[in-house]
Amino acid sequence: MIDTKGNVIFVSPTCKEMFGIPAEEMVKQNVYDLEAKGIFAPSVTAMVLKTRNKETVIQDTQTGRKNVASAYPIFDEQGEFVGSRSRSLPSEKDVKRWCPSFTI
C-alpha cells in the first residue's frame, strides 16, 4: 500500500522474492525512487497516483522477473483519494518456465 505521495506504507513479506528487496527496506521508500533505482518498472502504483483509476501493467524487476502488476485506488468515506494498493503476480512466461504444461 502507498499513501498519496507514493510512500510505501505496507508490503507483503514476499516482496523480497518478487523484487529482491526485503519488506522492511521497501517500507518508507517512495515508489518513484524505487522505480528510478530499477527495483521495478514501470511503477503501477505511480500510475494510479496520476489517474486515480485501476491500472495493470507488465512490470520488469531487478530480479529479472516479469510480473503482471495491478494497482487500485483507495478512497475514504467522503470519496477522497487516500492511497493505492497493488498486487503483483508472475507473468505467464515465468509461470510457463516453472510449469511447462501451464496454459490459459
C-alpha positions in Angstrom: 0.0 0.0 0.0 1.1 3.5 -0.7 0.0 6.9 0.5 -1.0 9.9 -1.7 2.7 10.9 -2.1 3.9 7.5 -3.2 5.4 6.4 0.1 5.3 2.7 0.7 3.4 2.1 4.0 2.9 -1.7 3.7 4.2 -4.6 1.6 3.9 -8.3 1.7 6.8 -10.3 3.1 7.0 -12.0 -0.3 8.4 -8.7 -1.8 11.9 -10.0 -1.4 11.2 -12.9 -3.8 9.4 -10.6 -6.2 11.6 -7.6 -6.2 14.8 -8.6 -4.5 14.5 -6.2 -1.5 13.3 -7.1 2.0 9.9 -5.8 3.0 11.4 -3.8 5.9 13.6 -2.0 3.4 10.9 -1.2 0.9 8.6 0.3 3.6 9.1 4.0 3.9 10.7 4.3 0.5 8.9 6.1 -2.3 7.7 4.3 -5.5 9.2 7.0 -7.7 12.6 6.3 -6.1 12.2 2.6 -6.3 11.3 2.9 -10.0 14.4 5.1 -10.6 16.6 2.6 -8.9 15.3 -0.2 -11.2 13.7 -2.2 -8.4 10.6 -2.3 -10.7 9.4 -0.5 -13.8 7.0 0.8 -14.6 5.5 1.7 -11.2 1.9 0.7 -11.5 1.1 2.5 -8.2 2.7 5.7 -9.6 0.3 5.4 -12.5 -2.7 5.2 -10.1 -1.5 8.3 -8.3 -1.8 10.2 -11.6 -5.0 8.6 -13.0 -6.9 7.6 -9.8 -8.1 4.6 -11.7 -7.2 0.9 -11.7 -4.1 0.2 -13.7 -2.4 -3.1 -14.9 1.0 -3.4 -16.5 3.7 -5.9 -17.2 6.4 -4.9 -14.8 10.1 -5.7 -15.0 12.0 -6.2 -11.7 15.6 -6.1 -10.7 15.5 -9.8 -10.2 14.8 -10.4 -13.9 11.2 -11.4 -13.3 8.3 -10.0 -15.2 5.2 -9.6 -13.2 1.6 -8.7 -14.0 1.1 -5.8 -11.6 -2.3 -4.3 -10.9 -2.9 -1.3 -8.6 -6.2 0.0 -7.3 -7.0 3.4 -5.9 -8.3 3.7 -2.3 -10.9 6.3 -1.4 -12.2 7.2 2.0 -15.9 7.5 3.0 -16.0 11.1 1.6 -14.7 9.9 -1.8 -11.3 11.4 -1.2 -8.3 9.6 -2.7 -6.1 8.3 0.2 -3.7 5.9 -1.5 -3.3 2.8 -3.6 -2.9 -0.9 -3.1 -1.2 -3.2 -5.6 -0.7 -6.8 -6.4 2.0 -8.5 -8.5 1.7 -11.9 -10.0 4.3 -13.8 -12.1 3.8 -13.3 -15.8 2.5 -16.2 -18.0 6.1 -16.5 -19.3 7.6 -17.0 -15.8 4.8 -19.4 -14.8 5.5 -21.5 -18.0 9.2 -21.6 -17.1 8.3 -23.1 -13.7 5.4 -25.3 -15.0 5.8 -26.0 -18.8 2.3 -27.6 -19.0 0.6 -24.3 -17.9 -1.9 -23.0 -20.4 -4.5 -20.2 -20.3 
